[in-house]
Amino acid sequence: MMSWRYDVTMRRTQIQIDEETHAALRRASYELGRSVSSLVRETLSRAYGGRPQKKPRQRKDFPFVGAGRSAQGRLAPVSERHDEALDQALSPKKSR
């Protein structure tokens, strides 16, 4: 199995695929426990001669992902307002 090396420069690109291909890709991603992006990179690498990685990364390699929870408070959702949340967390506490 091939996967892209993480020590090379990556280029971001955008593609459009039909619904059937997208569904098949998402299903394969779920069944293999890998990201859609990694499967697309692997497929393109095989087709066009990219360099293989020694050991492909899988979801089990990152057990810490999703392990934490936080009180989001007035900045919910923090996933969209992360800069404000970071600023609030790093700024000195105001005296009352």
N, C-alpha and C positions, 0 to 999 in steps of 0.2 A: 504494500500500500504506500502511495506517495502522498506527501503533504508539503506545503511550502515552507521553506526555511525562514525563521524569524530574524536572522541576522543579515538580511538583504533589504534593500530599499523597496518599499511597496508603492504602487501607484493605485490611487482610488479611481474606480470607473463605475459607470452605471449602465445596466443593460435592461432590456424589456423582454420578458418571456411570456408565453401563453399560460393560461390558468392550469391546464393539464400538466405541463412541465413543472410549473411552480408547486403544484400539489405533490407531484412525485418527488421533487427535490426536498420539500419540507418533511415528507414521510421518511425518506432515506436519512435525512439529518436526525430526526427523532430516533429512528431505529438504531442508528450507529452512535448516538450520543455525541454528535459533532455539530458544529455550526454549518449553516447553509453556505457561508462564505468559504469555509475550509473545503467543503465538497466541490464547490465551483472552482476554487484554485487548483485542487487536485486534478479535476477533470481536464482543465485547460493545460495544466502542467504535463499530464500524460499525452495529450493531443499535440502539444507544441514544444515539447522538450525542455520543460523546466527542471530545476534541480530538486531531487528528493531530500526530505529531512530524515534523519536517522530513526526517530521515533515519533509517530504522529501524536498530536495532542488530542486528548479526549476530555469529556466533561469530568470524569473521575480524577483527572490530574489537577483539578481546581476545586477541592472540597470546601474551600472557604467562601466561594461565591454564594451569595444569598444567605450567609450565616448570621448576619447582623440585622438589628432593627434599631430604629431611632424615633424619637418623638419629633415630629415634623413641625408642630405648632403652627404659627401664623404663616409660615413660609411653604406650606403644603401646596403642591407637590414639590419636594426638594429636588427631584430629578429634573424639574424644569427651572427651578429658582436656586440652583446650587451656588452661583456666585454670591447672591445675597446671603444665603445661609453661611457660607464661608466667611464673608465679611462680618456678619453678626458674631460668629464663633470666635474670630480673631481680634475683634475690637475690644478695647478695655471696657470693663463693666462700669456703667454710670452709677454714681452714688445717688441715693434717694433721700 
